[in-house]
Amino acid sequence: MRKFFHGLLIAILVLSLTGCEAFVRKFTRKPKNDKFATEEVVLVPQEYSGLDLTKEEKYRRYLFWWASWQDELIAALQPQGGNRKKQLACINEAINNLSQLALLLKEDARRKLDGYIKELSNLQEAISKDSYGNFVASHKINAERLKKDILRDFSYKKVKESLL
């Protein structure tokens, strides 16, 4: 029995020292192969011309975008605590669209529109100062009045001749 244990111990020692190469190879991590060969990407700058819109189409788009931002502003001016960031973002976009609209108009119509832009800027300043929302109802009335006046005075039919 003793010889058997000695023989078994020697066999285990020999196997552990020599190792089983197939067993070791099976459980070692293989280096990753690049499945996707990296190629140098060459970006050639290209100039894309914008949409070739007529002045009429540009005017209608800017007027539509302004009206939608103005509607968002009116909806955001809720007496029960609307989101002030949303209000300021809406009025900023409305002013930007009206400014783009003014660039398409002749001088006399542009001066009239600049008056409305100034009123919107005053409303923007009033909204930014009203941190507690005490005058939201007043701001909403002013925003609705401005929307009505601008749509009345600057519909496409009325300013068709005033486009550049």
DSSP file (Angstrom, degrees, kcal/mol; ACC not computed):
  #  RESIDUE AA STRUCTURE BP1 BP2  ACC     N-H-->O    O-->H-N    N-H-->O    O-->H-N    TCO  KAPPA ALPHA  PHI   PSI    X-CA   Y-CA   Z-CA
    1    1 A M     >        0   0    0      0, 0.0     4,-2.2     0, 0.0     5,-0.2   0.000 360.0 360.0 360.0 -39.0    0.0    0.0    0.0
    2    2 A R  H  >  +     0   0    0      1,-0.2     4,-2.2     2,-0.2     5,-0.2   0.901 360.0  50.5 -65.4 -39.2    2.8    2.3    0.8
    3    3 A K  H  > S+     0   0    0      1,-0.2     4,-2.5     2,-0.2    -1,-0.2   0.868 107.4  55.3 -64.6 -36.3    4.5    1.7   -2.5
    4    4 A F  H  > S+     0   0    0      2,-0.2     4,-2.5     1,-0.2    -2,-0.2   0.931 108.9  46.2 -63.1 -45.7    1.2    2.5   -4.2
    5    5 A F  H  X S+     0   0    0     -4,-2.2     4,-2.7     2,-0.2    -2,-0.2   0.890 112.8  50.4 -65.3 -38.8    0.9    5.9   -2.4
    6    6 A H  H  X S+     0   0    0     -4,-2.2     4,-2.4     2,-0.2    -1,-0.2   0.917 112.0  47.6 -64.5 -42.2    4.6    6.6   -3.3
    7    7 A G  H  X S+     0   0    0     -4,-2.5     4,-2.2     2,-0.2    -2,-0.2   0.903 113.2  47.8 -64.5 -41.8    3.9    5.7   -6.9
    8    8 A L  H  X S+     0   0    0     -4,-2.5     4,-2.4     2,-0.2    -2,-0.2   0.900 111.9  50.1 -66.1 -40.8    0.8    7.8   -7.0
    9    9 A L  H  X S+     0   0    0     -4,-2.7     4,-2.3     1,-0.2    -2,-0.2   0.903 111.3  48.1 -64.9 -41.7    2.6   10.8   -5.4
   10   10 A I  H  X S+     0   0    0     -4,-2.4     4,-2.6     2,-0.2    -1,-0.2   0.895 111.2  51.1 -65.6 -40.1    5.4   10.6   -7.9
   11   11 A A  H  X S+     0   0    0     -4,-2.2     4,-2.4     2,-0.2    -2,-0.2   0.905 111.5  47.1 -64.7 -41.3    3.0   10.4  -10.8
   12   12 A I  H  X S+     0   0    0     -4,-2.4     4,-2.5     2,-0.2    -2,-0.2   0.911 112.7  49.9 -66.4 -41.4    1.1   13.5   -9.5
   13   13 A L  H  X S+     0   0    0     -4,-2.3     4,-2.1     2,-0.2    -2,-0.2   0.911 111.9  47.6 -63.6 -43.4    4.4   15.3   -9.0
   14   14 A V  H  X S+     0   0    0     -4,-2.6     4,-2.4     1,-0.2     5,-0.3   0.919 113.7  47.7 -64.6 -43.7    5.6   14.4  -12.5
   15   15 A L  H  X S+     0   0    0     -4,-2.4     4,-2.5     1,-0.2    -2,-0.2   0.894 112.6  48.4 -65.7 -39.0    2.3   15.5  -14.1
   16   16 A S  H  < S+     0   0    0     -4,-2.5    -1,-0.2     2,-0.2    -2,-0.2   0.869 113.9  46.5 -71.8 -33.7    2.2   18.7  -12.2
   17   17 A L  H  < S+     0   0    0     -4,-2.1    -2,-0.2    -5,-0.2    -1,-0.2   0.897 120.4  37.3 -74.3 -39.6    5.8   19.6  -13.1
   18   18 A T  H  < S-     0   0    0     -4,-2.4    -2,-0.2    -5,-0.2    -3,-0.2   0.835 101.5-159.2 -80.6 -31.9    5.4   18.7  -16.8
   19   19 A G     <  -     0   0    0     -4,-2.5     2,-0.8    -5,-0.3     3,-0.1   0.177  26.2 -86.1  74.7 163.5    1.9   20.1  -17.0
   20   20 A C     >  -     0   0    0      1,-0.2     4,-2.3    -4,-0.1     3,-0.3  -0.902  36.5-164.7-108.8 102.8   -0.7   19.3  -19.5
   21   21 A E  H  > S+     0   0    0     -2,-0.8     4,-2.8     1,-0.2     5,-0.2   0.861  87.1  52.6 -61.7 -38.0   -0.1   21.6  -22.4
   22   22 A A  H  > S+     0   0    0      1,-0.2     4,-1.6     2,-0.2    -1,-0.2   0.895 110.4  49.1 -64.2 -39.0   -3.5   21.1  -24.0
   23   23 A F  H  > S+     0   0    0     -3,-0.3     4,-1.1     2,-0.2    -2,-0.2   0.917 113.5  45.7 -66.3 -43.5   -5.2   21.9  -20.7
   24   24 A V  H  X S+     0   0    0     -4,-2.3     4,-0.6     1,-0.2     3,-0.4   0.914 111.8  51.9 -66.0 -43.2   -3.2   25.1  -20.2
   25   25 A R  H >< S+     0   0    0     -4,-2.8     3,-0.5     1,-0.2    -1,-0.2   0.838 104.8  57.7 -62.5 -32.8   -3.7   26.1  -23.8
   26   26 A K  H 3< S+     0   0    0     -4,-1.6    -1,-0.2     1,-0.2    -2,-0.2   0.851 112.8  37.5 -67.8 -34.6   -7.5   25.7  -23.4
   27   27 A F  H 3< S+     0   0    0     -4,-1.1     2,-0.3    -3,-0.4    -1,-0.2   0.307  91.5 101.0-106.7   8.9   -7.8   28.1  -20.5
   28   28 A T  S << S-     0   0    0     -4,-0.6     2,-0.3    -3,-0.5    -4,-0.0  -0.731  80.0-107.2 -92.3 146.8   -5.3   30.8  -21.4
   29   29 A R        -     0   0    0     -2,-0.3    -2,-0.1     1,-0.0    -1,-0.0  -0.539  32.1-140.1 -74.9 129.3   -6.6   34.0  -22.9
   30   30 A K        -     0   0    0     -2,-0.3     3,-0.1     1,-0.1    -1,-0.0  -0.617  26.6 -98.8 -87.9 148.0   -6.0   34.3  -26.6
   31   31 A P        -     0   0    0      0, 0.0     2,-0.2     0, 0.0    -1,-0.1  -0.372  44.7-105.5 -65.6 144.8   -4.9   37.7  -28.1
   32   32 A K        -     0   0    0     -3,-0.0     2,-0.4     1,-0.0    -3,-0.0  -0.503  28.3-139.4 -75.1 136.2   -7.8   39.5  -29.7
   33   33 A N        -     0   0    0     -2,-0.2     2,-1.2    -3,-0.1     3,-0.2  -0.753  22.5-114.4 -91.0 140.4   -7.8   39.6  -33.5
   34   34 A D        +     0   0    0     -2,-0.4     3,-0.2     1,-0.2    -1,-0.0  -0.630  34.7 178.7 -76.3 102.0   -8.8   42.8  -35.2
   35   35 A K  S    S+     0   0    0     -2,-1.2     2,-0.8     1,-0.3    -1,-0.2   0.884  77.2  45.4 -69.8 -37.3  -12.0   41.8  -36.8
   36   36 A F  S    S-     0   0    0     -3,-0.2    -1,-0.3     3,-0.0     2,-0.2  -0.888  87.8-143.3-110.6 103.6  -12.4   45.3  -38.1
   37   37 A A        -     0   0    0     -2,-0.8     2,-0.5    -3,-0.2    -2,-0.0  -0.459  21.6-122.3 -66.8 130.8   -9.2   46.6  -39.6
   38   38 A T        -     0   0    0     -2,-0.2     2,-0.4     3,-0.0    -1,-0.1  -0.628  30.9-170.7 -80.9 125.3   -8.8   50.2  -38.8
   39   39 A E        -     0   0    0     -2,-0.5     2,-0.5    -3,-0.0    -3,-0.0  -0.858  32.2-102.4-111.6 149.8   -8.3   52.3  -41.9
   40   40 A E        -     0   0    0     -2,-0.4     2,-0.5     1,-0.1    -2,-0.0  -0.580  36.3-139.4 -73.4 124.1   -7.4   55.9  -41.9
   41   41 A V        -     0   0    0     -2,-0.5     2,-0.7     2,-0.0    -1,-0.1  -0.732  12.3-159.0 -89.0 126.3  -10.5   58.0  -42.5
   42   42 A V        -     0   0    0     -2,-0.5     2,-0.7     2,-0.0    -2,-0.0  -0.918   3.5-160.3-108.4 116.0  -10.0   60.9  -44.8
   43   43 A L        -     0   0    0     -2,-0.7    -2,-0.0     2,-0.0     0, 0.0  -0.850   1.7-162.5 -98.8 118.4  -12.7   63.5  -44.5
   44   44 A V        -     0   0    0     -2,-0.7     2,-0.1     1,-0.0    -2,-0.0  -0.879  24.5-122.3 -99.0 119.8  -12.9   65.8  -47.5
   45   45 A P        -     0   0    0      0, 0.0     2,-0.4     0, 0.0    -2,-0.0  -0.379  31.4-169.8 -64.8 134.5  -14.7   69.0  -46.6
   46   46 A Q        -     0   0    0     -2,-0.1     2,-0.6     2,-0.0    -3,-0.0  -0.961  17.8-133.8-124.5 142.9  -17.7   69.5  -48.8
   47   47 A E        -     0   0    0     -2,-0.4     2,-0.6     2,-0.0     0, 0.0  -0.850  18.2-160.4 -98.3 125.9  -19.8   72.6  -49.0
   48   48 A Y        -     0   0    0     -2,-0.6     2,-0.3     0, 0.0    -2,-0.0  -0.900  12.9-137.0-105.3 127.3  -23.5   72.0  -49.0
   49   49 A S        -     0   0    0     -2,-0.6     3,-0.1     1,-0.1    -2,-0.0  -0.632  26.2-119.0 -80.2 141.6  -25.7   74.7  -50.3
   50   50 A G        -     0   0    0     -2,-0.3     2,-0.1     1,-0.2    -1,-0.1  -0.016  50.6 -61.0 -66.9 179.7  -28.7   75.3  -48.2
   51   51 A L        -     0   0    0      1,-0.1     2,-1.7     0, 0.0    -1,-0.2  -0.440  50.8-125.4 -63.0 134.9  -32.2   74.9  -49.4
   52   52 A D        +     0   0    0     -2,-0.1     2,-0.3    -3,-0.1    -1,-0.1  -0.634  46.3 169.2 -84.9  86.4  -32.8   77.2  -52.3
   53   53 A L        -     0   0    0     -2,-1.7     2,-0.1     1,-0.1    -3,-0.0  -0.749  32.7-122.7-100.5 145.8  -35.9   78.9  -50.9
   54   54 A T     >  -     0   0    0     -2,-0.3     4,-2.5     1,-0.1     5,-0.2  -0.358  31.6-106.1 -75.6 166.1  -37.5   82.0  -52.3
   55   55 A K  H  > S+     0   0    0      1,-0.2     4,-2.6     2,-0.2     5,-0.2   0.856 122.0  56.0 -63.1 -33.3  -37.9   85.0  -50.1
   56   56 A E  H  > S+     0   0    0      2,-0.2     4,-2.5     1,-0.2    -1,-0.2   0.936 108.9  45.6 -62.8 -46.4  -41.6   84.2  -49.9
   57   57 A E  H  > S+     0   0    0      2,-0.2     4,-2.5     1,-0.2    -2,-0.2   0.904 113.4  49.7 -65.2 -41.3  -40.9   80.7  -48.6
   58   58 A K  H  X S+     0   0    0     -4,-2.5     4,-2.8     2,-0.2     5,-0.3   0.930 111.5  49.5 -61.4 -44.3  -38.3   82.0  -46.1
   59   59 A Y  H  X S+     0   0    0     -4,-2.6     4,-2.4     1,-0.2     5,-0.2   0.934 112.0  47.5 -61.0 -46.3  -40.7   84.7  -44.8
   60   60 A R  H  X S+     0   0    0     -4,-2.5     4,-2.4     2,-0.2    -1,-0.2   0.893 112.8  49.5 -63.5 -39.4  -43.5   82.1  -44.4
   61   61 A R  H  X S+     0   0    0     -4,-2.5     4,-3.1     2,-0.2     5,-0.2   0.952 112.5  45.7 -65.0 -49.2  -41.2   79.7  -42.6
   62   62 A Y  H  X S+     0   0    0     -4,-2.8     4,-2.6     1,-0.2    -2,-0.2   0.890 113.8  49.7 -63.1 -37.7  -39.9   82.3  -40.2
   63   63 A L  H  X S+     0   0    0     -4,-2.4     4,-2.5    -5,-0.3    -1,-0.2   0.914 112.6  47.5 -65.7 -41.8  -43.4   83.6  -39.5
   64   64 A F  H  X S+     0   0    0     -4,-2.4     4,-2.4    -5,-0.2    -2,-0.2   0.930 113.1  47.9 -63.8 -45.4  -44.6   80.1  -38.9
   65   65 A W  H  X S+     0   0    0     -4,-3.1     4,-2.3     1,-0.2     5,-0.2   0.910 112.0  49.8 -63.8 -41.4  -41.7   79.3  -36.5
   66   66 A W  H  X S+     0   0    0     -4,-2.6     4,-2.7    -5,-0.2    -1,-0.2   0.939 110.7  50.2 -60.7 -45.6  -42.2   82.5  -34.7
   67   67 A A  H  X S+     0   0    0     -4,-2.5     4,-2.4     1,-0.2    -2,-0.2   0.889 110.5  49.4 -62.2 -38.7  -45.9   81.8  -34.2
   68   68 A S  H  X S+     0   0    0     -4,-2.4     4,-2.2     2,-0.2    -1,-0.2   0.909 112.8  46.5 -68.8 -39.5  -45.2   78.3  -32.9
   69   69 A W  H  X S+     0   0    0     -4,-2.3     4,-2.3     2,-0.2    -2,-0.2   0.874 111.7  52.0 -67.7 -35.5  -42.6   79.6  -30.4
   70   70 A Q  H  X S+     0   0    0     -4,-2.7     4,-2.5     2,-0.2    -2,-0.2   0.904 109.0  50.1 -66.8 -39.6  -45.0   82.4  -29.4
   71   71 A D  H  X S+     0   0    0     -4,-2.4     4,-2.5     2,-0.2    -2,-0.2   0.909 109.9  51.0 -62.3 -41.5  -47.8   79.7  -28.8
   72   72 A E  H  X S+     0   0    0     -4,-2.2     4,-2.1     2,-0.2    -2,-0.2   0.896 110.1  50.4 -61.2 -39.8  -45.3   77.7  -26.7
   73   73 A L  H  X S+     0   0    0     -4,-2.3     4,-1.4     2,-0.2    -2,-0.2   0.932 110.2  48.5 -64.0 -45.5  -44.6   80.8  -24.7
   74   74 A I  H  < S+     0   0    0     -4,-2.5     3,-0.2     1,-0.2    -2,-0.2   0.899 113.0  48.3 -62.7 -40.2  -48.2   81.5  -24.1
   75   75 A A  H  < S+     0   0    0     -4,-2.5    -1,-0.2     1,-0.2    -2,-0.2   0.846 110.3  52.3 -68.0 -32.6  -48.8   77.9  -23.1
   76   76 A A  H  < S+     0   0    0     -4,-2.1     2,-2.0     1,-0.2    -1,-0.2   0.721  88.3  84.4 -76.8 -20.3  -45.8   78.1  -20.7
   77   77 A L     <  +     0   0    0     -4,-1.4    -1,-0.2    -3,-0.2    63,-0.1  -0.520  62.7 160.4 -83.6  75.0  -47.1   81.2  -19.0
   78   78 A Q    >>  -     0   0    0     -2,-2.0     4,-1.1     1,-0.1     3,-0.7  -0.803  43.5-138.2 -98.7 136.5  -49.3   79.3  -16.5
   79   79 A P  T 34 S+     0   0    0      0, 0.0     2,-0.4     0, 0.0    57,-0.1   0.782  97.1  67.3 -64.6 -25.6  -50.5   81.1  -13.4
   80   80 A Q  T 34 S-     0   0    0      1,-0.1    53,-0.0    56,-0.1    -3,-0.0  -0.140 130.8 -66.9 -92.0  42.0  -49.9   78.0  -11.2
   81   81 A G  T <4  -     0   0    0     -3,-0.7    -1,-0.1    -2,-0.4    -4,-0.1   0.993  61.6-165.2  82.8  70.7  -46.1   78.0  -11.6
   82   82 A G     <  -     0   0    0     -4,-1.1     2,-0.6     1,-0.1    -5,-0.1  -0.236  39.5 -80.4 -76.4 174.5  -44.9   77.4  -15.1
   83   83 A N     >  -     0   0    0      1,-0.2     4,-1.9    -7,-0.1     5,-0.1  -0.685  36.0-160.0 -81.9 115.8  -41.4   76.5  -16.0
   84   84 A R  H  > S+     0   0    0     -2,-0.6     4,-2.4     1,-0.2     5,-0.2   0.862  90.4  54.0 -68.1 -37.3  -39.3   79.7  -16.1
   85   85 A K  H  > S+     0   0    0      1,-0.2     4,-2.4     2,-0.2    -1,-0.2   0.905 108.7  50.0 -62.6 -40.5  -36.5   78.2  -18.2
   86   86 A K  H  > S+     0   0    0      2,-0.2     4,-2.5     1,-0.2    -2,-0.2   0.908 109.6  51.4 -63.3 -42.3  -39.1   77.1  -20.8
   87   87 A Q  H  X S+     0   0    0     -4,-1.9     4,-2.3     1,-0.2    -2,-0.2   0.931 112.5  45.1 -61.1 -46.4  -40.6   80.6  -20.8
   88   88 A L  H  X S+     0   0    0     -4,-2.4     4,-2.0     1,-0.2    -1,-0.2   0.876 112.8  50.7 -67.9 -37.1  -37.2   82.2  -21.4
   89   89 A A  H  X S+     0   0    0     -4,-2.4     4,-2.2    -5,-0.2    -1,-0.2   0.914 111.2  49.2 -65.9 -41.6  -36.2   79.7  -24.1
   90   90 A C  H  X S+     0   0    0     -4,-2.5     4,-2.3     1,-0.2    -2,-0.2   0.923 112.4  46.3 -64.0 -44.7  -39.5   80.2  -25.9
   91   91 A I  H  X S+     0   0    0     -4,-2.3     4,-2.2     2,-0.2    -1,-0.2   0.855 110.5  54.0 -70.8 -32.0  -39.2   84.0  -25.9
   92   92 A N  H  X S+     0   0    0     -4,-2.0     4,-2.4     2,-0.2    -1,-0.2   0.940 111.5  44.9 -62.4 -46.6  -35.5   83.8  -27.0
   93   93 A E  H  X S+     0   0    0     -4,-2.2     4,-2.5     2,-0.2    -2,-0.2   0.884 111.4  53.2 -65.6 -38.1  -36.5   81.7  -30.0
   94   94 A A  H  X S+     0   0    0     -4,-2.3     4,-2.1     2,-0.2    -1,-0.2   0.922 110.7  46.9 -62.8 -43.3  -39.4   83.9  -30.8
   95   95 A I  H  X S+     0   0    0     -4,-2.2     4,-2.3     2,-0.2    -2,-0.2   0.906 111.3  51.9 -65.3 -41.3  -37.1   87.0  -30.8
   96   96 A N  H  X S+     0   0    0     -4,-2.4     4,-2.1     1,-0.2    -2,-0.2   0.915 110.6  47.5 -61.3 -43.3  -34.6   85.2  -33.0
   97   97 A N  H  X S+     0   0    0     -4,-2.5     4,-1.9     1,-0.2    -1,-0.2   0.886 111.6  49.8 -68.2 -37.5  -37.2   84.2  -35.6
   98   98 A L  H  X S+     0   0    0     -4,-2.1     4,-2.1     2,-0.2    -1,-0.2   0.875 109.1  53.0 -67.0 -35.5  -38.6   87.7  -35.7
   99   99 A S  H  X S+     0   0    0     -4,-2.3     4,-1.1     2,-0.2    -2,-0.2   0.906 110.0  47.3 -65.1 -40.9  -35.1   89.1  -36.1
  100  100 A Q  H  < S+     0   0    0     -4,-2.1     4,-0.4     1,-0.2    -1,-0.2   0.863 110.8  53.1 -65.9 -34.9  -34.5   86.7  -39.1
  101  101 A L  H >< S+     0   0    0     -4,-1.9     3,-1.3     1,-0.2     4,-0.2   0.874 103.0  57.5 -66.0 -38.2  -37.9   87.8  -40.4
  102  102 A A  H >< S+     0   0    0     -4,-2.1     3,-1.4     1,-0.3    -1,-0.2   0.808  95.9  64.1 -65.1 -29.4  -36.9   91.5  -40.2
  103  103 A L  T 3< S+     0   0    0     -4,-1.1    -1,-0.3     1,-0.3    -2,-0.2   0.712  99.3  54.5 -67.3 -18.7  -33.9   90.8  -42.5
  104  104 A L  T <  S+     0   0    0     -3,-1.3    60,-2.3    -4,-0.4    -1,-0.3   0.472  97.7  83.4 -91.8  -2.7  -36.3   89.9  -45.3
  105  105 A L  B <  S-A  163   0A   0     -3,-1.4    58,-0.2    58,-0.2    57,-0.0  -0.648  80.5-108.3-105.7 157.4  -38.2   93.2  -45.1
  106  106 A K     >  -     0   0    0     56,-2.5     4,-2.5    -2,-0.2     5,-0.2  -0.243  46.6 -92.0 -72.6 171.6  -37.7   96.7  -46.5
  107  107 A E  H  > S+     0   0    0      1,-0.2     4,-2.3     2,-0.2     5,-0.2   0.862 120.8  48.4 -60.3 -44.6  -36.7   99.5  -44.2
  108  108 A D  H  > S+     0   0    0      1,-0.2     4,-1.5     2,-0.2    -1,-0.2   0.922 116.9  42.0 -66.5 -42.9  -40.2  100.9  -43.4
  109  109 A A  H  > S+     0   0    0      1,-0.2     4,-2.4     2,-0.2    -1,-0.2   0.856 112.8  55.8 -69.5 -34.1  -41.7   97.5  -42.5
  110  110 A R  H  X S+     0   0    0     -4,-2.5     4,-2.5     1,-0.2    -2,-0.2   0.900 104.8  52.0 -65.0 -40.3  -38.5   96.5  -40.7
  111  111 A R  H  X S+     0   0    0     -4,-2.3     4,-1.3     2,-0.2    -1,-0.2   0.907 110.3  48.8 -62.4 -40.5  -38.7   99.6  -38.5
  112  112 A K  H  X S+     0   0    0     -4,-1.5     4,-1.2     1,-0.2     3,-0.3   0.917 112.8  47.2 -65.1 -42.3  -42.3   98.6  -37.6
  113  113 A L  H  X S+     0   0    0     -4,-2.4     4,-2.4     1,-0.2    -2,-0.2   0.851 104.7  61.0 -68.0 -33.6  -41.2   95.0  -36.8
  114  114 A D  H  X S+     0   0    0     -4,-2.5     4,-2.4     1,-0.2    -1,-0.2   0.847  99.5  57.0 -61.6 -32.6  -38.3   96.3  -34.7
  115  115 A G  H  X S+     0   0    0     -4,-1.3     4,-1.9    -3,-0.3    -1,-0.2   0.911 108.6  45.6 -62.8 -41.7  -40.8   98.0  -32.5
  116  116 A Y  H  X S+     0   0    0     -4,-1.2     4,-2.5     2,-0.2    -2,-0.2   0.879 110.9  53.0 -68.3 -37.5  -42.5   94.6  -31.9
  117  117 A I  H  X S+     0   0    0     -4,-2.4     4,-2.4     1,-0.2    -2,-0.2   0.905 108.3  51.0 -63.3 -39.7  -39.1   93.0  -31.3
  118  118 A K  H  X S+     0   0    0     -4,-2.4     4,-2.3     2,-0.2    -2,-0.2   0.901 109.0  50.8 -63.6 -40.4  -38.3   95.7  -28.7
  119  119 A E  H  X S+     0   0    0     -4,-1.9     4,-2.3     2,-0.2    -2,-0.2   0.908 110.5  49.2 -63.3 -40.8  -41.7   94.9  -27.0
  120  120 A L  H  X S+     0   0    0     -4,-2.5     4,-2.5     2,-0.2    -2,-0.2   0.886 109.7  52.0 -64.8 -37.5  -40.8   91.2  -26.9
  121  121 A S  H  X S+     0   0    0     -4,-2.4     4,-2.3     2,-0.2    -2,-0.2   0.894 109.0  50.0 -65.0 -38.7  -37.4   92.0  -25.5
  122  122 A N  H  X S+     0   0    0     -4,-2.3     4,-2.3     2,-0.2    -2,-0.2   0.902 110.8  49.6 -64.3 -39.9  -39.1   94.1  -22.8
  123  123 A L  H  X S+     0   0    0     -4,-2.3     4,-2.6     2,-0.2    -2,-0.2   0.896 109.3  52.4 -64.1 -39.8  -41.4   91.2  -22.1
  124  124 A Q  H  X S+     0   0    0     -4,-2.5     4,-2.4     1,-0.2    -2,-0.2   0.917 110.0  48.0 -61.3 -43.5  -38.3   88.9  -21.9
  125  125 A E  H  X S+     0   0    0     -4,-2.3     4,-1.8     2,-0.2    -2,-0.2   0.901 111.5  50.3 -64.1 -40.6  -36.7   91.2  -19.4
  126  126 A A  H  X S+     0   0    0     -4,-2.3     4,-1.5     1,-0.2    -2,-0.2   0.901 111.1  48.8 -65.2 -40.2  -39.9   91.3  -17.3
  127  127 A I  H  < S+     0   0    0     -4,-2.6    -2,-0.2     1,-0.2    -1,-0.2   0.907 110.8  50.2 -65.6 -41.1  -40.1   87.5  -17.3
  128  128 A S  H  < S+     0   0    0     -4,-2.4    -1,-0.2     1,-0.2    -2,-0.2   0.836 112.5  47.0 -68.8 -30.1  -36.5   87.1  -16.3
  129  129 A K  H  < S+     0   0    0     -4,-1.8     2,-1.9     1,-0.2    -1,-0.2   0.760  94.7  79.1 -79.3 -24.4  -37.0   89.6  -13.4
  130  130 A D    ><  +     0   0    0     -4,-1.5     3,-0.7     1,-0.2    -1,-0.2  -0.526  54.4 160.4 -85.3  74.6  -40.2   88.0  -12.2
  131  131 A S  T 3  S+     0   0    0     -2,-1.9    -1,-0.2     1,-0.2   -47,-0.1   0.760  71.9  46.8 -71.8 -24.5  -38.5   85.1  -10.4
  132  132 A Y  T 3  S-     0   0    0     -3,-0.2    -1,-0.2   -51,-0.0    -2,-0.1   0.534 107.1-121.6 -94.7  -6.4  -41.5   84.3   -8.2
  133  133 A G    X   +     0   0    0     -3,-0.7     3,-0.8    -6,-0.2     4,-0.2   0.814  63.4 142.1  74.4  30.3  -44.1   84.3  -11.0
  134  134 A N  T 3  S+     0   0    0      1,-0.2     3,-0.2     2,-0.1     4,-0.1   0.785  74.4  39.1 -73.3 -26.3  -46.2   87.1   -9.5
  135  135 A F  T 3> S+     0   0    0      1,-0.2     4,-2.2    -9,-0.1    -1,-0.2   0.002  75.5 119.0-114.6  28.1  -47.0   88.7  -12.9
  136  136 A V  H <> S+     0   0    0     -3,-0.8     4,-2.5     1,-0.2     5,-0.2   0.881  75.1  53.9 -63.0 -39.5  -47.4   85.7  -15.1
  137  137 A A  H  > S+     0   0    0     -3,-0.2     4,-2.1     1,-0.2    -1,-0.2   0.907 109.9  47.8 -63.0 -40.9  -51.0   86.6  -16.0
  138  138 A S  H  > S+     0   0    0      2,-0.2     4,-2.2     1,-0.2    -1,-0.2   0.901 111.7  50.1 -65.4 -41.5  -49.9   90.0  -17.1
  139  139 A H  H  X S+     0   0    0     -4,-2.2     4,-2.5     1,-0.2    -2,-0.2   0.890 109.3  51.8 -63.8 -39.2  -47.0   88.5  -19.1
  140  140 A K  H  X S+     0   0    0     -4,-2.5     4,-2.5     2,-0.2    -2,-0.2   0.913 109.0  49.5 -65.2 -42.1  -49.4   86.1  -20.8
  141  141 A I  H  X S+     0   0    0     -4,-2.1     4,-2.4     1,-0.2    -2,-0.2   0.918 112.3  48.6 -62.5 -43.0  -51.8   88.9  -21.8
  142  142 A N  H  X S+     0   0    0     -4,-2.2     4,-2.6     2,-0.2    -2,-0.2   0.903 111.2  49.9 -63.7 -41.2  -48.9   90.9  -23.2
  143  143 A A  H  X S+     0   0    0     -4,-2.5     4,-2.1     2,-0.2    -2,-0.2   0.906 112.0  47.6 -64.9 -41.8  -47.7   87.8  -25.2
  144  144 A E  H  X S+     0   0    0     -4,-2.5     4,-2.3     2,-0.2    -2,-0.2   0.903 112.5  49.6 -65.6 -40.4  -51.2   87.1  -26.6
  145  145 A R  H  X S+     0   0    0     -4,-2.4     4,-2.6     1,-0.2    -2,-0.2   0.921 111.0  49.3 -64.4 -43.9  -51.6   90.8  -27.6
  146  146 A L  H  X S+     0   0    0     -4,-2.6     4,-2.6     1,-0.2     5,-0.3   0.898 110.5  50.7 -62.6 -40.3  -48.2   90.9  -29.3
  147  147 A K  H  X S+     0   0    0     -4,-2.1     4,-2.4     2,-0.2     5,-0.2   0.936 111.7  47.2 -62.8 -45.4  -49.0   87.7  -31.2
  148  148 A K  H  X S+     0   0    0     -4,-2.3     4,-1.9     1,-0.2    -2,-0.2   0.923 114.4  46.8 -62.4 -44.8  -52.3   89.1  -32.4
  149  149 A D  H  X S+     0   0    0     -4,-2.6     4,-2.6     2,-0.2     5,-0.2   0.913 113.3  47.3 -65.9 -43.5  -50.7   92.4  -33.4
  150  150 A I  H  X S+     0   0    0     -4,-2.6     4,-2.5     1,-0.2    -1,-0.2   0.916 112.9  48.4 -66.9 -42.3  -47.8   90.9  -35.3
  151  151 A L  H  < S+     0   0    0     -4,-2.4     4,-0.4    -5,-0.3    -1,-0.2   0.868 113.6  49.0 -65.1 -34.3  -50.0   88.4  -37.1
  152  152 A R  H  < S+     0   0    0     -4,-1.9     3,-0.4    -5,-0.2    -2,-0.2   0.933 120.5  34.1 -68.6 -45.7  -52.4   91.2  -38.1
  153  153 A D  H  < S+     0   0    0     -4,-2.6    -2,-0.2     1,-0.2    -3,-0.2   0.714 124.7  39.4 -86.2 -20.9  -49.6   93.6  -39.3
  154  154 A F  S  < S+     0   0    0     -4,-2.5    -1,-0.2    -5,-0.2    -2,-0.2   0.014  72.0 136.7-124.8  29.7  -47.2   91.1  -40.8
  155  155 A S    >>  -     0   0    0     -3,-0.4     4,-1.6    -4,-0.4     3,-0.8  -0.416  68.5-109.1 -66.9 156.0  -49.3   88.4  -42.5
  156  156 A Y  H 3> S+     0   0    0      1,-0.3     4,-0.8     2,-0.2    -1,-0.1   0.861 117.1  58.3 -60.1 -36.2  -47.8   87.5  -45.9
  157  157 A K  H 34 S+     0   0    0      1,-0.2     3,-0.3     2,-0.2    -1,-0.3   0.864 109.1  45.1 -61.5 -35.4  -50.7   89.2  -47.8
  158  158 A K  H <4 S+     0   0    0     -3,-0.8     3,-0.2     1,-0.2    -1,-0.2   0.796 120.4  36.8 -81.2 -28.1  -49.9   92.6  -46.1
  159  159 A V  H >X S+     0   0    0     -4,-1.6     3,-0.7     1,-0.2     4,-0.5   0.258  80.3 108.4-109.1  13.1  -46.1   92.5  -46.5
  160  160 A K  G >< S+     0   0    0     -4,-0.8     3,-0.8    -3,-0.3    -1,-0.2   0.894  86.1  43.7 -56.4 -41.3  -45.9   90.9  -49.9
  161  161 A E  G 34 S+     0   0    0     -4,-0.2    -1,-0.3    -3,-0.2    -2,-0.1   0.672 107.3  61.8 -78.5 -16.6  -44.8   94.2  -51.4
  162  162 A S  G <4 S+     0   0    0     -3,-0.7   -56,-2.5    -4,-0.1    -1,-0.2   0.432  77.3 111.0 -91.3   0.9  -42.4   95.0  -48.6
  163  163 A L  B <<   A  105   0A   0     -3,-0.8   -58,-0.2    -4,-0.5   -59,-0.1  -0.490 360.0 360.0 -73.9 145.6  -40.2   91.9  -49.1
  164  164 A L              0   0    0    -60,-2.3    -1,-0.1    -2,-0.2   -59,-0.1   0.472 360.0 360.0 -71.2 360.0  -36.6   92.6  -50.4
